[in-house]
Amino acid sequence: RSIQAEGTFGIIKYDRRYKRIVRRGLDSVRVEIFLVSIGHNLYKIYNKQMRLREVA
């Protein structure tokens, strides 16, 4: 079994201090998780771009 997903959830929970879903209802929960995931991915893209600028 891959540990990739567990690492991502650990980063979101502990490093970003996101511990609890505050919405109710399946659709609202999906939107909230979707937004948290987008934020995580944008943060990763930003950090990657900054690392590439430092090298250049």
C-alpha positions as CSV (number, residue, x, y, z in Angstrom):
1,R,0.0,0.0,0.0
2,S,1.3,3.5,-0.9
3,I,1.9,6.0,1.9
4,Q,1.7,9.0,-0.5
5,A,-1.9,9.9,0.5
6,E,-1.2,9.5,4.2
7,G,1.7,12.0,3.9
8,T,-0.5,14.5,2.2
9,F,-3.2,14.3,4.9
10,G,-0.6,14.6,7.6
11,I,0.8,17.8,6.0
12,I,-2.7,19.3,5.7
13,K,-3.7,18.3,9.3
14,Y,-0.6,19.2,11.2
15,D,1.5,21.6,9.2
16,R,-1.5,23.7,7.9
17,R,-3.5,23.2,11.2
18,Y,-6.6,22.0,9.4
19,K,-8.1,19.5,11.9
20,R,-11.8,19.6,11.5
21,I,-14.4,19.9,8.8
22,V,-16.8,22.6,9.8
23,R,-19.5,22.2,7.1
24,R,-22.6,20.0,7.2
25,G,-24.0,18.0,4.4
26,L,-22.2,15.8,1.8
27,D,-22.0,18.5,-0.9
28,S,-20.6,21.2,1.5
29,V,-18.0,18.7,2.9
30,R,-16.9,17.9,-0.7
31,V,-16.5,21.6,-1.5
32,E,-14.5,22.2,1.7
33,I,-12.2,19.3,1.1
34,F,-11.9,20.4,-2.6
35,L,-10.9,24.0,-1.5
36,V,-8.4,22.7,1.1
37,S,-6.9,20.4,-1.6
38,I,-6.6,23.2,-4.1
39,G,-4.9,25.4,-1.5
40,H,-2.4,22.6,-0.7
41,N,-1.6,22.1,-4.4
42,L,-1.2,25.8,-5.0
43,Y,1.2,26.0,-2.1
44,K,3.3,23.2,-3.6
45,I,3.4,24.9,-7.0
46,Y,4.4,28.2,-5.5
47,N,7.2,26.6,-3.5
48,K,8.5,24.7,-6.6
49,Q,8.6,27.9,-8.6
50,M,10.5,29.7,-5.8
51,R,13.0,26.9,-5.7
52,L,13.5,27.1,-9.4
53,R,14.0,30.9,-9.3
54,E,16.7,30.5,-6.6
55,V,18.6,28.1,-8.8
56,A,18.5,30.3,-11.8
